[in-house]
Amino acid sequence: MENINNSLQPIVELDGVSKTYGHGDTRVRALKNINVSLYKGQFTSIMGPSGSGKSTMLHVIAGLDNPTRGTITVDGVDITHLKDKQLTELRRSRIGFIFQSFNLVPTINVLDNIMLPTQLSGTKVDMQWLKKVVDSLGLTTRLKHRPSELSGGQQQRVAVARALVSRPAIIVADEPTGNLDSKTSDEVLAILRQAVDEFGQTVIMVTHNPSVAKVSDRVVVVADGTIKADMVGATPEQVIALL
């Protein structure tokens, strides 16, 4: 099933992307000649069974891993052959990261955690934007707290705010609800949906949970290193049938 709106502007493009790990008998082809465009202002979920290649796909998009073959373009920049320093700078300025494990710094407070990427990149913080993000995520009264003083859901909200504050070209989320209960998971997914609808962000999320089909615009199903399906407006039942 495919129903992609070609009027949207591509912000991530994978052209003939393959990724192979190991050699000989231990050789694993995690991605096999992937060709796909992901669009600006869209919430895309990448799904698939364990070992399907979905996390590898997210990692090469985010510049956390290099493809064995092919070209990856992020926000108009070919990241495939960037040097380490250039790639680090691009990740800091154009990619926001949200992980299952939150990855907050335990020794600093919420506000400092949120502002950490901009401090590392030396970019000026738009304080009005920061206030809007913090208010929208319900973190205004938690800015002076340490991560250990927050619930899991609140910690993930901080991670979302940290990803949003620099207004990156894309936000990549790797199983962001994996450590959360169902109620908190729904809240975090609603926040990511809000980031797309109200803030105009682009979210690319890896998940194993078909219920995210309800909140994402597009579901890309990966199996055995290839794209098995690419669906817009899919129901959880349609996704489950392909997993």
C-alpha positions as CSV (number, residue, x, y, z in Angstrom):
1,M,0.0,0.0,0.0
2,E,1.4,3.4,-0.9
3,N,-0.2,6.8,-0.8
4,I,2.6,9.4,-0.5
5,N,1.9,13.1,-1.0
6,N,4.5,14.2,-3.5
7,S,3.7,17.8,-3.0
8,L,5.5,17.7,0.3
9,Q,9.1,18.8,0.5
10,P,11.7,16.0,1.0
11,I,13.9,16.6,4.0
12,V,15.6,13.2,4.2
13,E,16.5,11.2,1.1
14,L,18.0,7.7,1.0
15,D,19.3,6.7,-2.4
16,G,20.5,3.1,-2.8
17,V,21.4,2.8,0.8
18,S,22.8,-0.5,2.1
19,K,24.5,-1.4,5.4
20,T,26.5,-4.5,6.0
21,Y,28.1,-5.6,9.2
22,G,30.8,-8.2,9.6
23,H,32.5,-10.4,7.1
24,G,32.3,-14.0,5.8
25,D,30.1,-16.2,7.9
26,T,29.3,-13.4,10.3
27,R,28.2,-11.0,7.5
28,V,24.8,-9.4,8.1
29,R,23.1,-7.2,5.5
30,A,21.1,-4.9,7.8
31,L,19.9,-2.6,4.9
32,K,19.5,-3.6,1.3
33,N,19.4,-0.9,-1.4
34,I,16.9,1.4,0.4
35,N,15.3,4.2,-1.7
36,V,13.0,6.5,0.2
37,S,12.2,10.1,0.8
38,L,10.9,11.5,4.1
39,Y,9.0,14.8,4.1
40,K,9.2,18.0,6.0
41,G,6.5,18.6,8.6
42,Q,5.5,15.0,8.6
43,F,5.4,12.4,11.5
44,T,6.9,9.1,10.1
45,S,7.1,5.9,12.1
46,I,9.6,3.2,11.0
47,M,8.4,-0.2,12.1
48,G,9.4,-3.8,11.8
49,P,10.2,-6.9,13.8
50,S,13.4,-7.3,15.8
51,G,16.4,-7.5,13.4
52,S,14.4,-6.0,10.5
53,G,16.9,-3.1,10.0
54,K,14.6,-0.3,11.3
55,S,17.0,1.0,14.0
56,T,19.9,0.8,11.5
57,M,17.8,2.9,9.1
58,L,17.3,5.5,11.8
59,H,20.9,5.5,12.8
60,V,22.2,6.1,9.2
61,I,19.6,8.9,8.8
62,A,20.8,10.6,12.0
63,G,24.5,10.2,11.1
64,L,25.1,7.8,14.0
65,D,26.3,5.1,11.6
66,N,27.7,5.2,8.0
67,P,26.1,3.3,5.2
68,T,28.2,0.7,3.3
69,R,26.8,2.0,0.0
70,G,24.5,4.7,-1.2
71,T,23.8,8.4,-0.4
72,I,21.9,10.1,2.4
73,T,20.8,13.7,2.2
74,V,19.5,15.6,5.3
75,D,18.1,19.0,4.8
76,G,19.8,19.4,1.5
77,V,23.2,18.2,2.8
78,D,24.8,15.0,1.6
79,I,26.0,13.5,4.9
80,T,27.4,10.3,3.5
81,H,31.0,11.5,3.1
82,L,31.2,14.2,5.8
83,K,34.2,14.2,8.1
84,D,33.6,13.4,11.8
85,K,33.8,17.1,12.8
86,Q,31.4,18.2,10.1
87,L,29.0,15.3,10.9
88,T,29.1,16.3,14.6
89,E,28.3,19.9,13.8
90,L,25.4,18.8,11.5
91,R,23.9,16.6,14.2
92,R,24.1,19.4,16.8
93,S,22.5,22.0,14.5
94,R,20.0,20.0,12.4
95,I,19.0,16.9,14.3
96,G,17.2,16.5,17.6
97,F,17.5,13.2,19.4
98,I,15.0,11.4,21.7
99,F,16.0,8.0,23.0
100,Q,14.3,5.3,25.0
101,S,16.7,5.9,27.9
102,F,16.1,9.7,28.0
103,N,19.9,10.3,28.1
104,L,19.6,13.2,30.5
105,V,22.6,14.4,32.5
106,P,21.8,13.6,36.1
107,T,24.0,16.2,37.8
108,I,22.4,19.3,36.1
109,N,18.9,20.6,36.3
110,V,16.1,20.4,33.8
111,L,16.8,23.8,32.2
112,D,20.4,23.1,31.8
113,N,19.6,19.7,30.2
114,I,17.2,21.4,27.8
115,M,19.8,24.0,26.8
116,L,22.8,21.6,26.6
117,P,22.7,21.1,22.7
118,T,22.7,24.8,22.1
119,Q,25.5,25.3,24.6
120,L,27.6,22.6,22.9
121,S,27.0,24.1,19.5
122,G,27.6,27.7,20.7
123,T,24.2,28.8,19.2
124,K,22.1,31.5,20.7
125,V,18.9,30.4,22.4
126,D,15.6,32.0,21.3
127,M,14.2,32.6,24.8
128,Q,10.6,33.1,23.5
129,W,10.8,29.8,21.7
130,L,12.3,28.1,24.8
131,K,9.4,29.5,26.9
132,K,6.8,28.3,24.4
133,V,8.3,24.8,24.3
134,V,8.7,24.6,28.1
135,D,5.1,25.8,28.7
136,S,3.7,23.5,26.1
137,L,5.4,20.5,27.7
138,G,4.2,21.4,31.2
139,L,7.8,21.8,32.5
140,T,7.7,25.5,33.7
141,T,7.6,24.5,37.4
142,R,10.2,21.8,37.0
143,L,13.1,23.7,35.5
144,K,15.2,23.7,38.7
145,H,14.7,20.0,39.4
146,R,17.2,17.3,38.7
147,P,16.2,14.4,36.5
148,S,16.1,12.1,39.5
149,E,13.3,14.2,41.0
150,L,11.1,13.7,37.9
151,S,8.8,10.8,36.8
152,G,9.7,8.8,33.7
153,G,7.1,10.8,31.7
154,Q,8.5,14.1,32.9
155,Q,12.1,13.0,32.0
156,Q,10.9,12.1,28.5
157,R,9.2,15.5,28.2
158,V,12.6,17.1,29.1
159,A,14.2,15.0,26.3
160,V,11.6,16.2,23.9
161,A,12.2,19.9,24.9
162,R,15.9,19.4,24.5
163,A,15.3,18.1,21.0
164,L,13.0,21.0,20.1
165,V,14.9,23.9,21.5
166,S,17.4,24.3,18.7
167,R,14.6,24.0,16.1
168,P,16.3,21.1,14.2
169,A,15.5,20.1,10.7
170,I,14.4,16.7,12.0
171,I,13.7,15.0,15.3
172,V,14.7,11.3,15.4
173,A,13.2,9.2,18.2
174,D,14.4,5.7,18.9
175,E,11.7,3.8,20.8
176,P,10.9,6.9,22.9
177,T,8.0,5.2,24.7
178,G,9.8,1.9,25.3
179,N,10.4,2.5,29.0
180,L,7.0,4.2,29.8
181,D,3.6,2.9,30.9
182,S,0.7,3.1,28.4
183,K,-0.7,6.4,29.8
184,T,2.6,8.2,29.8
185,S,3.4,6.7,26.4
186,D,0.2,8.3,25.0
187,E,1.2,11.6,26.5
188,V,4.6,11.5,24.9
189,L,3.2,10.5,21.5
190,A,0.7,13.4,21.8
191,I,3.6,15.8,22.5
192,L,5.4,14.5,19.4
193,R,2.2,15.0,17.4
194,Q,2.0,18.5,18.8
195,A,5.6,19.2,17.7
196,V,4.5,18.4,14.1
197,D,1.1,20.1,14.1
198,E,1.9,23.3,16.1
199,F,5.7,23.7,15.8
200,G,6.1,22.5,12.2
201,Q,8.7,19.9,13.2
202,T,9.6,16.7,11.3
203,V,9.6,13.6,13.4
204,I,11.0,10.2,12.4
205,M,10.4,7.6,15.0
206,V,11.4,3.9,15.3
207,T,8.9,1.8,17.3
208,H,7.7,-1.7,17.6
209,N,4.2,-0.7,18.7
210,P,1.5,-0.6,16.0
211,S,-0.7,1.7,18.0
212,V,1.6,4.6,17.0
213,A,0.0,4.4,13.6
214,K,-2.8,6.4,15.1
215,V,-0.5,9.4,15.8
216,S,1.9,9.3,12.9
217,D,1.1,10.5,9.3
218,R,3.1,7.8,7.7
219,V,4.3,4.3,8.5
220,V,7.3,2.7,6.8
221,V,7.4,-1.0,7.5
222,V,10.9,-2.6,7.2
223,A,11.6,-6.3,7.0
224,D,14.8,-8.1,6.2
225,G,16.6,-4.9,5.4
226,T,14.1,-3.7,2.8
227,I,11.0,-1.6,2.8
228,K,8.0,-3.9,2.9
229,A,5.3,-1.2,2.9
230,D,4.9,2.5,2.9
231,M,1.5,3.7,4.2
232,V,-0.2,7.0,4.9
233,G,-3.2,7.0,7.3
234,A,-2.7,3.4,8.2
235,T,-4.7,1.8,11.0
236,P,-3.0,-0.3,13.7
237,E,-4.7,-3.4,12.2
238,Q,-3.3,-2.7,8.8
239,V,0.2,-2.4,10.3
240,I,-0.1,-5.5,12.4
241,A,-1.1,-7.5,9.2
242,L,2.3,-6.6,7.8
243,L,4.5,-7.3,10.8
